[in-house]
C-alpha cells in the first residue's frame, strides 16, 4: 500500500508563473504584510525571512533589498549587515530551537545549486544530531514537524523579546 505525503502549501509555488511577479526577494519586502510573506526582520540594506520550503524548521534566508546576483558587486554596508544578520539569525534560532549546529552558506550561480540565481541570498539552516534519516537521504522527502506559521510566531517572539 502506498503512503501519501500531503503538502498542500506547495500548490501556490507550483502554480506560480515564472517571472510574473518579478523577484520575490525584491517584491515581498515592498508589501506591507511581513507575516504572510514570512519576513522576520528588516534591516537597513537587507532582511531575514523564513524559507517557504525549508530543509528544517527554522531555515532562514537573508538577502539584500537591492537586486543583485554577484557578491563582488555588493557594497561594504550590505556585506557587513548581512554578516551581522547571519550571526543574529543563528542566535534567534539557537534560543528558540536549541539546534546542535548550523549550515550557513550562499550558493553563487545555478551550477552551485542556487535556486534563485539572480538574487544573492544566504541560508541559515539549523541542524540536529540525527536529523538526516532515510526519508531525506533515500526518499528525498523532508519531514517538517512544525507548520511555517508556528515557526514564524516562535522566532518572531524571540526577536521581539530582544533575545540572542
Buried (B, 14 or more C-beta within 10 A) or exposed (E): EEEEEEEEEEEEEEEEEEEEEEEBBBEBBEEEEBEEBBBBBEBEBBBBBBBBBBBBBBBBBBBBBBBBEEEEEBEEEBBEBBEEBBEBBBBBBBBBBEBEEBEBEBBBEEEEEBEBBEBBBBBBBBBEEEBEEEEBEEEEEBEBEBEBEEBBEBBBEBBEEEEB
